Amino acid sequence: MPDASDVVKNLRERLASAGEDRLGKALSDLLENPLLTGAIGRAFDARGKAVQAQELAMGALNLPSAADIERLTRRLRAVSQRLEGIEDGVHRLDRALSPSGVEARLSKIEEQLGTLTKKLGQAQSKRASAAKPASAAKPAHKPAARRSTSSRGGKAKQD
């Protein structure tokens, strides 16, 4: 024998199923009705014309519409972001050009210049010391004096 709760549950399911079917059929009949679809179309057209008339009236009164405010908000955000970028650039320039920053950079450049000068001096002294032994190994002899005769007195000329 079926339980009473099962009977109630079964009845509820049948009624819900039948109600859904009937509701679906009624809605599809309404949507297929040309009179209703025409009325809905005319209502949407009237709404569009009313919005257009409202925008014209607000424009005549010099009042902004919601779209105008949204556009202005977007532009304001864009300008704000650009301004933040400019501020960041100014801060970087300020740090780079501050007196302590310039002095620190100059002192580092001077240190590097001093280091390069020392290295250049060492390289020159090494080159000079390498050139001395090479010149000491070669015998130093002077070229012989050339004698030439001149047509005037026959004296020899020495360089």
Residue, then its C-alpha position, 0 to 999 in steps of 0.5 A: m500500500p502506498d504511503a500518504s507522503d508518496v501520494v502527496k508527492n506524486l500529486r504535487e509532481r503531476l500538478a507542477s508538470a501540468g502547470e508548467d506545460r500549461l504556462g509554457k503553452a500560454l506564453s508561446d501563444l501570447l508571443e505568437n500573437p501579432l497583436l501583442t508583439g506589435a504592441i510590445g514593438r510600439a512600446f519600445d519605439a515609444r520608449g526610444k522616442a521618449v529617451q530622445a526627447q528627454e535628451l533634447a530637453m536636457g540639452a536645451l536646459n544645458l543639463p548633462s545626460a547619464a551618457d554625458i556624465e559617463r563620458l566625462t568620468r572616463r575622460l577624467r580618469a584618463v587625465s588623472q592617470r596621465l597626471e600621475g605619470i607626469e608626477d612620477g616623472v617629476h619625482r624621478l627628475d627631482r631625485a636625479l637633479s637634487p644637489s646631493g644626487v648631482e654631487a654624488r654622481l660627480s664624486k663617482i665620476e671623479e673617482q673613476l677619472g682618478t682610477l683611469t689616470k693611475k692606470l694610464g700612468q702605470a701603463q706609460s711607466k711600464r712602456a717606458s721601462a720596457a723601452k729602456p732595456a731594449s735601447a740598452a741592448k743595442p750598441a749606441h754608435k754615432p753615424a760617421a761624419r760625412r765629408s763633402t767637398s765644396s767648389r769654393g775651397g775644398k773644405a770638408k763639411q761635417d754634420 
